[in-house]
Amino acid sequence: MAAIGKIRSWGTVLVSVIGLALFAFIAEELVRSTDSLRNDSRQQVGEVLGKKISVQEFQNLLDEYQQVIKMTQGRESLSEEEMNQVKDMVWNSYVQASLIENEATELGLTVTDQELQNVLKEGTNPMLAQTPFINQQTGRFDANQLKKFLADYKQIKTTNPQAAEQYETIYRYWTFIEKNLRQQLLAQKYQSLLAYAIMSNPVEAKMTFKDENNESDLEVAAFPYTSVKEADAKVTDADMKAKYEEMKEMFRQETDTRTVKYVCVQVEASDKDRQSIMKQVKDYAAELAAAENPAEVVRKSNSLVPFIGLPQSKNAMPADIAQRIDSMAAGTVYGPVENNADGTLNVIRLIAKQQVPDSIQFRAIQVGAETVEAARTKADSIYKAIAAGADFEALAKKYGQTGEKTWFTGAQYENAPSIDKDSKAYLQKLMALNAGETANVEMAAGNVILQVIERKAMTEKYVAAVIKRSIDFSKDTYSQAYNKFSQFVSETQKADQLNANAKKYGYDVRDIADISTAQHNIAGLRATREALKWIFDAKEGTVSPLYECGNNNTLLVLTLEKINNAGFRTLDDPQVKEFIKNETLRDKQAEVIMKKIEGVKSIAAAKGKGAQISNVQQVTFAAPVFIQSTGGVEPALSGAVAAVKAGAFASHPVKGYNGVYLFKVNAKKDRPVKFDQKATLAAQRQKMLQNAGGFMQELYRNAEVKDNRYLFF
């Protein structure tokens, strides 16, 4: 009992301790939960209509598109710029498909299997023309070929593993086409539904036809806005505010953006660096001239152009090399010479000039066996059989191959970064054979029986060893530049110090407005993703760390000037303010001119007020007036002309974009064109559809799209 009493006496303390312990536990879990949510959000590439897309999902879409491009274009890799285009294309496609699918779901729109089959049977969709299932006689998509392929694909997966890989590639490509076809058909359904909500009628069509084909010849009196000084057209803050409210919708911004100032320095080779590299290249040039194995010298020199030892066309060479090689004789060496355009030193040794077919049709039988010797023996018997008149394709099928004819072009090897010994021997033999000749080519693991069927496009090609060496800066030069820039950054702790310190160090300060998360780099510089992340994490007025970017040759520092949130840009924004000021000034200049020409009733009187007179012919709604004296097209003038009869003078001035105008209509006539009601109705409907084309932007705005690709890609 005493113990219980003791415990009770400590009851308040125990409750407090337990409460604190519980709070600590809950707080810990809350922190864990928050961290988990934060980590989860960091793995999201974006969001559309509340649906998140993860890094892995987006990467899968990217991989799918890359494989399609590589397959259709015969590419092994894509450049950084091409990859950025693919990323944008994948993201935009994903967003648009998500928006349309959401709308279609609410409306009950779907694409049935039968509708897809109807498109396949028709075979005219442009996407289908990009597939391998084309009838060679008609040049059109053949649904039967697709059916046969799908049936073969199911069978080959289990019966012929060697061919299954190729079939799998084509199958993945087809599923990509099918998916995009379904998305396209769904979008067309939705757009058709929208289109039928926009109607034109015969009365409207007839009026439109008349207005577009009624021509007027004018005498125009122009008063350019430039004739009024700014001092005589006073613009007040109240005027600008009113103009801003009038035009506010123009300044709607769909996503957050940033405005920054930045300083970047590109490190360049010093004179000492250039002299050192020139000496190295001269030494390599001497080696190259005497080398029995040019490939080794080219490799040692760190040349940007690999030596493959096969005939290449000029198109496969850098422009400066191609331009020089024409005038060289086989066996000669040119260089070293500097190319300022790409910052390189260049040496060329032309080994041979040859007339080579750029296109070769051939067929082949690959011969393998348990041992190389057995393969050689088997290949020799096949070669002798063909020489004796045996059927090539029949022999190929006997050894589990098709022996079908294939075209080979120079482009398939000329841009290769390297070619192994076997491939080189194979290609050399292929190019050396005449039409109808057969060869037994020994490879490391077996033999190949080659037979050339046809040779086309004889082209002069060159076997050349090229040393193209970048004039790079040394480590010491980079270190000096880095230390100087680092000192500048360390002294620039606040944004307002940037301009003064940059001037002190001899650097230029530049501006970039409206950086968005959809961008892949800053100021066109490579490897600036970390800087992009900083921009969208930083507070206004802060200075970034020093970033090393570009091709490991650029130093960068930024200050965040302004965060521009999604919504309406305000009048305080410098770009908005400048635009509104110019628009308001134009209004004020128009007021000054209109007051000046009050009571003017003729062209002569207008000329007396300082107007520039010109004759303009064939003015219609379809062909707005171009006024040479003010240097612009004036749609407002076209509208005013339609309301004035032939021989009459304008009853009031017309305020245009470039000036104020008075005019007299000298003559009116209808073009000798017959009214086609059906065609005009269709054209009107198409025009209205274009005007309604902003529906996608409206859907985008309501979808609360978040694009975080800059964090990952």
C-alpha positions in Angstrom: 0.0 0.0 0.0 2.9 2.3 0.8 4.3 1.7 -2.7 0.9 2.5 -4.3 0.7 5.7 -2.3 4.2 6.6 -3.4 3.2 6.1 -7.0 0.1 8.1 -6.5 2.1 11.0 -5.0 4.1 11.1 -8.2 1.0 10.8 -10.4 1.2 14.3 -11.9 4.9 14.0 -12.7 4.3 10.5 -14.3 1.5 11.8 -16.4 3.7 14.7 -17.6 6.6 12.3 -18.3 4.4 9.9 -20.2 2.8 12.8 -22.1 6.2 14.1 -23.1 7.2 10.6 -24.2 4.1 10.2 -26.2 4.6 13.6 -27.8 8.2 12.7 -28.6 7.0 9.5 -30.2 4.3 11.2 -32.2 6.7 14.0 -33.3 9.3 11.4 -34.3 6.7 9.6 -36.4 5.5 12.9 -37.8 9.0 13.8 -38.9 9.4 10.4 -40.4 6.1 10.7 -42.2 7.0 14.2 -43.4 10.5 13.0 -44.6 8.8 10.1 -46.3 6.3 12.4 -48.1 9.2 14.7 -49.0 11.3 11.9 -50.4 8.3 10.6 -52.2 7.7 14.0 -53.8 11.3 14.1 -54.8 10.7 11.1 -56.9 7.9 12.6 -58.8 8.7 14.0 -62.3 5.4 15.8 -62.5 1.7 15.8 -61.8 -1.4 16.1 -64.1 -4.9 16.3 -62.7 -3.7 15.2 -59.3 -2.0 12.1 -60.8 1.7 11.8 -60.2 4.2 10.4 -62.6 7.3 8.9 -61.0 10.9 9.0 -62.3 10.7 5.4 -63.3 7.5 5.8 -65.2 8.8 8.7 -67.1 12.1 6.9 -67.8 10.1 4.0 -69.2 8.3 6.4 -71.6 11.6 7.9 -72.6 13.2 4.5 -73.2 10.2 3.6 -75.4 10.5 6.7 -77.5 14.3 6.3 -77.8 14.0 2.7 -79.0 11.4 3.8 -81.7 13.7 6.6 -82.9 16.7 4.3 -83.0 14.8 1.6 -84.9 13.1 3.9 -87.4 16.2 6.0 -88.1 18.9 3.3 -87.7 20.6 5.2 -84.9 22.7 3.9 -82.1 22.6 6.9 -79.9 21.1 10.4 -79.7 22.9 13.7 -79.0 22.1 15.7 -75.9 20.1 18.2 -77.9 18.1 15.4 -79.5 17.5 13.8 -76.1 16.2 17.1 -74.8 13.7 17.2 -77.7 12.6 13.7 -76.9 12.1 14.6 -73.2 9.9 17.5 -74.2 8.0 15.4 -76.8 7.4 12.6 -74.2 6.2 15.0 -71.5 3.9 17.0 -73.8 2.4 13.8 -75.2 1.9 12.5 -71.7 0.2 15.7 -70.6 -2.0 16.0 -73.6 -3.1 12.4 -73.5 -3.9 12.7 -69.8 -6.0 15.8 -70.4 -7.9 14.2 -73.3 -8.4 10.9 -71.5 -9.9 12.8 -68.5 -12.3 14.7 -70.6 -13.2 11.6 -72.6 -13.9 9.6 -69.4 -16.3 12.3 -68.2 -18.1 12.4 -71.5 -18.1 8.6 -71.9 -15.9 8.6 -75.0 -13.9 5.5 -75.7 -12.0 3.9 -78.7 -13.3 0.4 -79.3 -11.2 -2.5 -80.7 -13.5 -2.5 -83.7 -12.8 1.2 -84.4 -9.0 0.4 -84.2 -9.5 -2.5 -86.6 -11.4 -0.2 -89.0 -8.4 2.1 -89.1 -6.0 -0.8 -89.7 -8.2 -2.1 -92.6 -8.4 1.3 -94.2 -4.6 1.6 -93.8 -4.3 5.3 -94.6 -3.4 6.7 -91.2 0.1 8.3 -91.6 1.3 6.4 -88.5 0.8 3.1 -90.2 3.1 4.1 -93.1 6.0 4.1 -90.5 5.5 0.4 -89.8 7.3 -2.6 -91.4 3.9 -3.9 -92.6 3.8 -2.2 -96.0 2.7 -4.0 -99.2 5.5 -3.6 -101.6 3.1 -3.5 -104.6 0.7 -0.9 -103.3 3.1 1.0 -101.0 0.3 1.0 -98.3 -0.1 -0.6 -94.9 -1.2 -4.2 -95.1 -3.3 -5.4 -92.2 -2.8 -9.0 -93.3 1.0 -8.6 -92.9 0.4 -7.4 -89.3 -1.8 -10.3 -88.5 0.8 -12.8 -89.9 3.5 -11.1 -87.9 1.5 -11.3 -84.6 0.8 -14.9 -85.2 4.5 -15.7 -86.0 5.6 -13.7 -83.0 3.6 -15.9 -80.6 5.0 -19.0 -82.2 8.7 -17.9 -82.6 8.9 -16.9 -78.9 8.9 -20.6 -78.0 10.3 -22.2 -81.1 13.2 -20.0 -82.3 14.9 -18.0 -79.5 17.5 -16.7 -82.0 14.9 -14.9 -84.1 12.7 -14.0 -81.1 14.9 -11.0 -80.2 14.3 -9.3 -83.6 10.6 -10.1 -83.5 10.4 -8.7 -79.9 11.9 -5.4 -81.1 9.3 -5.1 -83.9 6.5 -6.2 -81.5 7.5 -3.4 -79.1 7.5 -0.9 -81.9 4.0 -2.1 -83.0 2.6 -1.8 -79.5 4.0 1.8 -79.4 2.2 2.6 -82.7 -1.0 1.0 -81.5 -1.0 2.9 -78.2 -0.5 6.2 -80.1 -3.2 5.3 -82.6 -5.7 4.8 -79.8 -4.7 8.2 -78.2 -5.0 9.9 -81.6 -8.4 8.4 -82.3 -9.6 9.4 -78.8 -8.4 13.0 -79.4 -10.1 13.1 -82.8 -13.4 12.0 -81.2 -13.1 14.7 -78.6 -12.2 17.4 -81.1 -15.0 16.3 -83.4 -17.5 16.5 -80.6 -16.2 20.0 -79.9 -16.3 20.9 -83.6 -19.9 20.0 -84.0 -20.7 22.5 -81.2 -19.4 25.2 -83.5 -21.8 25.8 -86.4 -21.8 28.0 -89.5 -24.9 28.8 -91.5 -25.6 29.6 -95.2 -26.5 33.3 -94.5 -23.2 33.8 -92.6 -21.3 31.9 -95.3 -22.7 34.2 -98.0 -21.9 37.4 -96.1 -18.4 36.1 -95.4 -17.9 35.2 -99.1 -19.1 38.7 -100.2 -16.8 40.5 -97.7 -13.8 38.5 -98.6 -14.3 39.0 -102.3 -15.4 42.7 -102.4 -12.3 44.7 -103.3 -11.8 48.4 -102.6 -9.3 50.9 -104.1 -8.4 53.6 -101.6 -6.6 56.9 -101.2 -5.2 56.8 -97.7 -4.0 59.7 -95.5 -1.7 58.3 -92.8 -0.6 60.1 -89.6 2.2 57.8 -88.1 2.4 57.7 -84.3 6.1 58.5 -84.7 5.1 62.0 -85.8 4.0 62.8 -82.2 6.7 63.3 -79.6 6.5 61.5 -76.3 6.6 64.8 -74.5 3.3 65.8 -76.3 1.6 62.5 -75.4 1.8 62.5 -71.6 1.3 59.0 -70.0 0.2 59.0 -66.3 0.3 56.1 -63.8 -3.5 56.1 -63.9 -3.5 55.7 -67.7 -1.1 52.8 -67.4 -3.1 51.1 -64.7 -6.3 51.4 -66.7 -4.5 50.0 -69.8 -3.2 47.1 -67.7 -6.7 46.2 -66.5 -7.9 46.3 -70.1 -5.1 44.0 -71.3 -4.6 42.0 -68.1 -5.5 38.6 -69.7 -2.4 38.9 -71.9 -0.2 38.6 -68.9 -1.6 35.4 -67.5 1.3 33.0 -66.7 0.5 29.3 -66.5 3.5 28.2 -64.5 6.0 29.6 -62.0 9.1 31.2 -63.6 12.2 32.9 -62.3 14.2 36.0 -63.4 18.0 35.9 -62.7 21.2 37.8 -63.2 24.3 35.7 -63.9 28.0 35.9 -64.6 29.7 33.1 -66.6 33.3 32.7 -67.7 34.4 30.3 -70.3 38.0 29.2 -69.7 40.2 29.4 -72.8 43.6 28.1 -73.6 46.5 30.5 -72.9 49.2 31.3 -75.4 51.5 29.0 -73.5 48.8 26.2 -73.8 48.5 26.8 -77.5 52.3 26.6 -78.1 52.5 23.4 -76.1 49.6 21.7 -78.1 51.1 22.9 -81.4 54.4 21.2 -80.5 52.6 18.0 -79.7 50.6 18.0 -82.9 53.7 18.7 -85.0 55.4 15.7 -83.4 52.3 13.5 -84.1 52.2 14.8 -87.7 55.8 13.7 -88.2 54.9 10.2 -86.8 51.8 10.0 -88.9 53.6 10.7 -92.1 56.0 7.8 -91.5 53.7 5.4 -89.7 52.9 1.9 -91.0 50.0 1.7 -88.6 48.2 5.2 -88.7 45.5 4.0 -86.3 48.0 3.8 -83.4 49.2 7.4 -84.0 45.7 8.7 -84.3 44.7 7.0 -81.1 47.7 8.4 -79.2 47.0 11.9 -80.4 43.5 11.9 -78.8 42.1 12.8 -82.2 38.4 13.7 -82.3 38.2 11.8 -85.6 38.7 8.0 -85.3 40.7 6.1 -87.9 38.6 3.2 -89.3 40.9 2.4 -92.3 38.0 2.1 -94.8 36.9 4.4 -97.7 34.7 7.2 -96.5 32.8 9.8 -98.4 33.3 13.5 -97.7 29.9 13.7 -96.0 31.2 11.5 -93.2 34.1 13.9 -92.4 34.2 17.2 -90.6 33.5 20.1 -92.9 37.1 21.6 -92.8 38.6 18.1 -93.5 36.2 17.5 -96.4 37.0 20.8 -97.9 40.7 20.2 -97.9 40.9 16.5 -98.8 39.6 17.0 -102.4 42.8 18.9 -103.4 45.2 16.4 -101.8 47.0 13.6 -103.6 47.2 10.1 -102.2 50.3 9.7 -100.0 50.5 13.3 -99.0 50.2 14.9 -95.5 48.6 18.3 -94.8 49.0 20.3 -91.6 49.1 21.0 -88.7 46.7 23.9 -89.4 44.4 25.7 -87.0 40.6 25.8 -87.6 39.2 28.8 -85.7 35.6 27.7 -86.3 35.9 24.7 -84.0 39.1 25.5 -82.1 41.2 22.6 -83.3 44.6 21.8 -84.8 44.3 19.5 -87.8 46.6 17.0 -89.7 45.5 14.9 -92.7 47.3 12.0 -94.2 45.5 10.8 -97.3 46.3 7.2 -97.8 44.1 6.5 -100.9 41.4 7.8 -103.2 39.0 5.1 -104.5 35.9 4.8 -106.6 33.6 2.7 -104.4 29.9 1.8 -104.7 27.9 3.6 -102.0 25.2 1.0 -102.3 25.8 -2.8 -102.5 23.1 -5.5 -102.7 24.4 -8.8 -101.3 23.5 -12.0 -99.5 25.4 -14.0 -96.9 25.6 -17.3 -95.1 27.1 -17.4 -91.7 29.1 -20.6 -91.1 29.7 -21.8 -87.6 30.7 -25.1 -86.0 31.9 -26.7 -82.7 35.4 -25.6 -83.7 36.9 -22.9 -85.9 38.6 -25.6 -88.0 35.3 -27.4 -88.5 33.7 -24.0 -89.6 36.5 -23.4 -92.1 36.0 -26.9 -93.6 32.2 -26.5 -93.8 32.5 -23.0 -95.3 35.0 -24.3 -97.9 32.5 -26.9 -99.1 29.6 -24.4 -99.2 31.8 -22.0 -101.2 32.8 -24.7 -103.7 29.2 -25.8 -104.1 28.1 -22.3 -105.0 31.0 -21.9 -107.4 29.8 -25.1 -109.0 26.3 -23.6 -109.5 24.4 -24.6 -106.4 21.4 -22.4 -105.4 22.6 -19.8 -102.8 19.2 -19.5 -101.0 18.7 -23.2 -100.9 22.1 -23.7 -99.2 21.3 -20.9 -96.8 18.0 -22.5 -95.8 19.8 -25.8 -95.3 21.9 -24.1 -92.6 18.9 -22.4 -91.0 19.2 -19.0 -92.7 17.2 -17.1 -95.3 20.0 -16.0 -97.6 17.8 -13.1 -98.6 19.2 -10.1 -100.6 20.1 -7.0 -98.5 21.2 -3.5 -99.4 24.3 -2.1 -97.6 25.2 1.6 -97.8 28.3 3.6 -96.8 26.3 5.5 -94.1 26.1 2.2 -92.1 29.8 2.3 -91.3 31.3 5.7 -92.2 30.4 7.4 -88.9 31.2 4.5 -86.7 33.5 5.5 -83.8 35.5 2.2 -84.3 35.4 -1.0 -86.3 36.8 -4.3 -85.1 39.2 -6.4 -87.2 36.6 -8.9 -88.3 34.1 -6.3 -89.4 36.8 -4.4 -91.3 37.9 -7.5 -93.2 34.2 -8.3 -93.9 33.5 -4.7 -95.3 36.7 -4.6 -97.3 35.8 -7.8 -99.0 32.2 -6.7 -99.6 33.4 -3.5 -101.3 36.0 -5.3 -103.4 33.7 -7.9 -104.9 32.1 -7.3 -108.3 28.5 -8.1 -109.0 28.0 -11.8 -109.3 31.2 -12.7 -107.3 31.3 -14.8 -104.2 33.9 -14.9 -101.4 34.7 -17.0 -98.4 35.6 -14.6 -95.6 37.4 -15.9 -92.5 36.4 -14.4 -89.2 37.7 -15.1 -85.7 34.9 -17.5 -84.7 33.9 -18.9 -88.1 33.4 -17.9 -91.7 30.9 -15.9 -93.8 30.1 -16.7 -97.5 29.4 -13.4 -99.2 27.8 -12.9 -102.7 27.4 -9.5 -104.3 24.3 -9.1 -106.4 24.4 -5.4 -107.5 26.6 -2.3 -107.1 25.2 1.2 -107.3 26.2 4.9 -106.9 29.9 4.7 -107.6 31.4 7.5 -105.4 34.9 8.8 -104.8 35.9 7.9 -101.3 38.9 8.5 -99.2 41.0 6.4 -96.8 42.4 9.1 -94.6 44.0 9.3 -91.1 43.0 12.6 -89.4 44.4 14.2 -86.3 41.8 16.7 -85.1 43.0 17.9 -81.7 41.1 20.5 -79.6 43.1 23.5 -78.4 42.4 22.9 -74.7 43.4 24.9 -71.7 45.9 23.3 -69.2 45.2 22.5 -65.6 47.2 25.6 -64.6 45.2 27.9 -66.8 41.9 26.5 -65.4 43.2 26.7 -61.9 44.0 30.4 -62.3 40.6 31.2 -63.9 38.8 29.2 -61.1 40.7 30.9 -58.3 39.9 34.4 -59.7 36.2 33.5 -60.2 36.0 31.9 -56.8 37.4 35.0 -55.2 34.8 37.1 -57.1 32.0 34.8 -55.8 33.3 34.9 -52.2 33.1 38.7 -52.3 29.6 38.7 -53.7 27.4 37.6 -50.8 24.5 39.8 -51.7 22.7 40.3 -55.0 23.3 44.1 -55.0 27.0 43.5 -55.0 27.0 41.6 -58.3 27.3 44.4 -60.7 30.0 46.3 -58.9 32.1 43.2 -58.2 31.7 41.9 -61.8 33.0 45.3 -63.1 36.0 45.1 -60.6 36.9 41.6 -61.9 36.3 42.4 -65.6 33.2 40.2 -65.9 29.9 40.9 -67.7 26.5 40.6 -65.9 23.6 39.2 -68.0 19.9 38.8 -67.4 17.5 35.9 -68.1 13.8 36.4 -67.6 11.1 33.7 -67.3 13.2 30.6 -66.6 10.7 27.7 -66.2 11.0 24.2 -64.9 10.5 23.0 -68.5 14.0 24.2 -69.5 17.0 21.9 -69.8 19.7 24.4 -69.2 20.6 28.0 -68.3 21.8 30.4 -71.0 22.4 27.5 -73.4 25.0 26.0 -71.1 25.4 22.2 -70.7 25.4 20.5 -67.2 23.5 23.3 -65.4 20.8 21.1 -63.8 22.2 21.8 -60.3 22.0 25.5 -61.0 18.4 25.1 -62.2 17.6 23.3 -58.9 19.1 26.1 -57.0 17.0 28.7 -58.9 13.7 27.0 -58.0 14.8 26.5 -54.4 16.3 29.9 -53.7 14.8 33.1 -52.2 14.8 36.5 -54.0 18.0 38.4 -53.6 20.2 35.4 -52.8 23.5 34.5 -54.5 24.2 31.0 -55.8 27.2 28.8 -55.2 29.9 28.6 -57.9 28.9 26.1 -60.5 31.3 24.4 -62.9 29.4 23.6 -66.1 29.4 23.6 -69.9 32.0 21.1 -71.2 33.9 21.4 -68.0 35.1 24.7 -69.2 32.6 27.2 -67.8 32.2 28.9 -64.4 28.8 30.2 -63.4 27.2 32.2 -60.5 23.7 33.5 -60.4 21.4 35.8 -58.3 17.7 35.2 -58.1 16.1 38.6 -59.0 12.4 37.7 -59.0 10.0 34.8 -58.4 7.2 35.1 -61.0 4.3 33.0 -59.6 1.7 31.4 -61.8 -1.2 33.8 -62.4 -1.2 37.3 -63.7 2.0 39.2 -64.0 1.7 42.6 -62.3 2.3 46.0 -63.6 5.5 46.1 -61.5 7.0 43.5 -63.8 9.6 45.4 -66.0 8.5 43.6 -69.2 4.8 44.1 -68.5 5.4 47.7 -67.6 7.4 48.4 -70.7 4.7 46.8 -72.9 1.8 48.7 -71.2 3.8 52.0 -71.4 4.1 51.5 -75.2 0.5 50.6 -75.6 -0.7 53.6 -73.5 1.7 55.9 -75.4 0.2 54.8 -78.7 -3.3 55.6 -77.3 -2.1 59.1 -76.2 -0.4 59.7 -79.6 -3.7 58.7 -81.3 -5.6 61.2 -79.1 -3.2 64.0 -80.1 -3.5 63.2 -83.8 -7.3 62.9 -83.7 -7.6 66.2 -82.0 -5.3 67.7 -84.7 -7.4 66.4 -87.6 -10.9 67.2 -86.2 -13.1 68.5 -89.0 -11.0 67.2 -91.9 -13.3 66.1 -94.7 -11.0 65.4 -97.6 -7.7 64.0 -98.6 -6.4 67.4 -99.6 -7.3 68.8 -96.1 -5.6 65.8 -94.5 -2.5 66.5 -96.6 -2.6 70.1 -95.3 -2.4 68.7 -91.8 0.8 66.8 -92.6 -0.7 63.4 -93.7 1.3 61.0 -95.9 -0.8 60.1 -98.9 -0.8 56.8 -100.7 -3.0 54.7 -103.0 -3.9 51.2 -101.9 -5.7 48.7 -104.1 -7.6 45.4 -103.7 -8.4 45.8 -100.0 -10.6 43.0 -98.6 -11.2 41.3 -95.3 -9.1 38.5 -96.6 -6.3 40.9 -97.6 -5.8 43.6 -94.9 -4.3 46.9 -95.8 -0.5 47.3 -95.7 0.4 51.0 -95.4 4.0 51.6 -96.6 4.3 55.0 -94.9 3.7 53.5 -91.4 5.3 50.2 -92.2 2.6 47.8 -91.1 -0.6 45.9 -91.7 -3.8 47.6 -90.4 -6.8 45.2 -90.0 -8.8 47.9 -88.4 -8.6 49.9 -91.6 -9.9 47.0 -93.6 -13.0 46.8 -91.3 -13.7 50.5 -91.6 -13.4 50.4 -95.5 -16.1 47.8 -95.7 -18.6 50.3 -94.2 -17.9 53.1 -96.6 -19.5 53.4 -100.1 -17.5 54.0 -103.3 -16.7 57.6 -103.8 -17.2 58.5 -100.1 -14.7 59.9 -97.6 -14.4 58.2 -94.2 -16.7 59.8 -91.6 -14.2 59.4 -88.8 -10.5 58.7 -88.3 -9.4 55.1 -87.9 -7.0 54.2 -85.0 -4.6 51.6 -86.2 -1.6 49.9 -84.8 1.0 52.1 -86.4 -0.9 55.3 -86.9 -4.2 57.1 -87.4 -5.9 57.1 -90.9 -8.4 58.9 -93.0 -9.3 57.6 -96.4 -11.5 57.9 -99.5 -12.9 54.9 -101.3 -12.3 55.5 -105.0 -13.9 52.3 -106.3 -15.4 49.0 -105.2 -15.9 45.8 -107.2 -16.6 42.1 -106.7 -14.0 39.6 -107.7 -15.2 37.3 -110.5 -15.4 34.2 -108.2 -18.4 31.9 -108.0 -20.0 31.3 -104.6 -19.6 27.7 -103.4 -21.7 27.4 -100.3 -20.4 24.0 -99.3 -16.7 25.1 -99.5 -17.4 28.4 -97.8 -19.2 26.7 -94.9 -16.4 24.2 -94.5 -13.8 27.1 -94.5 -15.8 29.1 -92.0 -16.2 26.1 -89.7 -12.4 25.4 -89.9 -11.7 29.0 -89.1 -14.0 28.9 -86.0 -12.4 25.7 -84.9 -9.0 27.4 -85.1 -10.3 30.3 -83.0 -11.6 27.7 -80.5 -8.3 25.9 -80.5 -7.4 27.4 -77.1 -9.4 24.6 -75.5 -6.3 22.6 -74.8 -4.7 25.6 -73.0 -7.9 25.9 -70.9 -7.7 22.2 -70.0 -4.0 22.6 -69.2 -4.8 25.5 -66.9 -7.5 23.6 -65.0 -5.3 20.5 -64.7 -2.8 22.1 -62.3 0.1 20.6 -64.2 3.4 20.4 -62.3 6.6 19.9 -64.2 9.5 18.8 -62.1 11.6 17.2 -64.8 14.4 19.7 -64.1 15.2 17.8 -60.9 16.0 14.6 -62.7 16.3 15.1 -66.5 
